[in-house]
Amino acid sequence: MNQYASMIRKLKTAPVMEQLSRLYGNRDGMLVEQTARYISLLKRHEETFNSGDGPVFLISAPGRTEIGGNHTDHNRGKVLAAAVNLDTVSAVSARKDMTVHLHSDGYPALVLNLSELSPQPAEKGTTAALIRGVAERMQQLGYKIGGFDAVVTSNVSSGSGLSSSAAFEVLTCAILDKLYNGWSIDYKLRAQISQYAENVHFGKPSGLLDQMASAAGGLVFIDFKTDDPVVRPLNYDFSKKGYALAVVNTGGSHADLTDDYAAIPREMKQVAACFDEEYLRRVRPEQITQELPRLRSKVSDRAIMRAIHFFQENKRVVQEAEALYRDDLPAFFEAIIASGRSSFMYLQNVYARPDDQSLSLALCLAEERLQGKGAWRIHGGGFAGTTLNFVPMTELPGFIEEMEGVFGTHKCQVLDIRPEGAWNCNAPVTIP
């Protein structure tokens, strides 16, 4: 029996099935669906590469949902975030050279030489930039790198607001870690390596929220005040309280909205610079109100409102976490709704153009539908993409029907929180 057949047999064993249940949940057909995904990857890797020289590994990294702390991480703020049961998965094997061969669903095959690791302007905004960026940062930190043969599939779709790029970055770091470093890199460093790739090579000035949530797994409170973020798990199961996390994809991509996205951290930092600070976190909120006339002569009114959102949002994240600790869902939902309204009014990331307000419509419909039973808000970067909704299970079928009637079939996804970040299928024998 070759290693591919052996791995397929292992996928069907009770310990692995139990782990898949932990990662993906127990909804009807979920185990069958996920097992088929992994088997398909193995068969594709065998057909494409027929690795006989070394072991093949199955590695996954999840997408994320941002629950609280909209656009605060890049200014050293606080967030609530969670890994979700949508992920990017790879069957991968090491090569003896520095070449990467990547076959990803829906994309042309990619060949990349890691002998050159400096940022390539022509690669900006591409998968190649993310791989090269992860490899460069790992090498800078003293870790080994090398080539690999990989087939990849993902159900974290681009533009979904669930951070497909972060999932791929964390996956790439996990691949190089597994193949060449013995799975030795902790989740915080994986996240930071991934952010470097996105900022320096890919060209998107993101904070660390997306990567940290994907790498850490579970529902977490994160304080980005220092270079070593504080990460605290929150063990809270919304489904057991009768609520579903529903993400509504209104269409549209963030691909042409980088400038709108980048303006938010830039303007917040402009306000911070008025107080000789790099980040808003190092400014006291009362300084803003005390210095308003001077600020208005130096920065835009929008920048000031975005700064006010930052300070208010930081407070709300603490309120949200404390509400979950004491199992006070009404207080939690109140803070979530307030967060969404602040994003709309002060942060102003719900739409980029007045003639395209699909996100505004989704928020309006959610409020009308739920009538105070649950919560709704903009999700992630904003300007296009998704809303996040906490929907009572009793209301879920009607909610899905209404949203998909407006935005299209399969545009409303019900998510489960995934308890783990990057995962290596080859390792588990017992459940942690």
Helices and strands as residue ranges (DSSP letters): H 3-11, H 14-24, H 30-48, E 56-68, G 73-75, E 78-94, E 99-104, E 110-113, G 121-123, H 127-140, E 148-154, H 164-181, H 187-196, I 197-202, H 209-216, E 219-223, E 230-233, G 239-241, E 243-249, H 258-273, G 280-282, H 285-290, H 292-296, H 301-325, H 329-342, I 343-347, H 358-370, E 375-378, E 386-392, G 393-395, H 396-407, E 412-415, E 423-424
